[in-house]
Amino acid sequence: MEKVRIWATVTRARTLPVMVAPVVLGAVLAWQEGYSFQWGLFLLTLVGALAAHLGANVVNDVFDFTAGADARALQLQSQGEALTTGSQALFSGRASLADYRRLWVILFAIALLCGLILSLWRPWVLALAGAGFLLAFFYVAPPLRLAYIGRGLGELDIFLSFGLLPLVGAYYVQAGSINLSAILAALPVGLYTTLVLYFHHFLHWRADREVDKKTPVVLLGEARARQLGAALLGLTALLIVIDILLGVFPWYGVLAALTVMPVYLALRRAQGELKQYLALMAQNMSSNLLAALLLVLALLVRGFTHF
């Protein structure tokens, strides 16, 4: 059990719901539009997406550790100026870099196997999965290191690899094709997921600045980055409303748009204190998952009742 706890920490398995949400939404959207729900293909999609998600988390920690970002965050943590959330097992000696690398190979191999099986029915799955892998891997890995180049590239990477691609991919697996409704549905879902990472930057932006990791908080400063966060929350709600007006979600899906309000209030309270930023992250995660659940339920109700 101790080993399981270590690997759950290393892979940050607690973040798995962030990937479950777009996969389930994409599959349910396809079913609601009249395609038969194929459980076997859905389970393969879900397992592959979750394995890739965990593998990306491990890769992220390895390269942040070797770049010195996590080490500097740990030093600043002792001064109350940062919190480090990755590479804990490396710092404590409970796992080595070799262990991390073996783990990401295993996880990406599972994702690849799922993709290969799915490609027997849906040949374009490998292209979508390949794009997701490249985005997830080069988020922090050289030579691209998109998160270190920053200037919004890291956030765009997360939007695509943890929002757009899994939702559209899950839709494609069920429907055999991709339409505009799947892409439109992915926009608010992907942006909400991106905000999980965006608010995470506030926990260690000073350490990021010292290792030349150009996150939005580093470039804008805390005050303006909070303002941008508020604007992105508003855009997330607006995109949900636009999807409703275009018929992607039913009108009662508007409840999902209201979930940004507690996040906005938590953001207003976050004025530079790390505990408040942790509370902001927790609220954003909860609201993100609640919004996804409400949208799934709305699609199920419309699918069963045609209302």
Helices and strands as residue ranges (DSSP letters): H 2-10, G 13-15, H 17-32, H 39-67, H 69-77, H 88-92, H 97-119, H 125-137, H 146-149, H 153-159, I 160-164, H 165-175, H 180-200, G 201-203, H 205-210, H 216-220, H 222-245, G 251-253, H 254-257, H 260-269, H 274-305
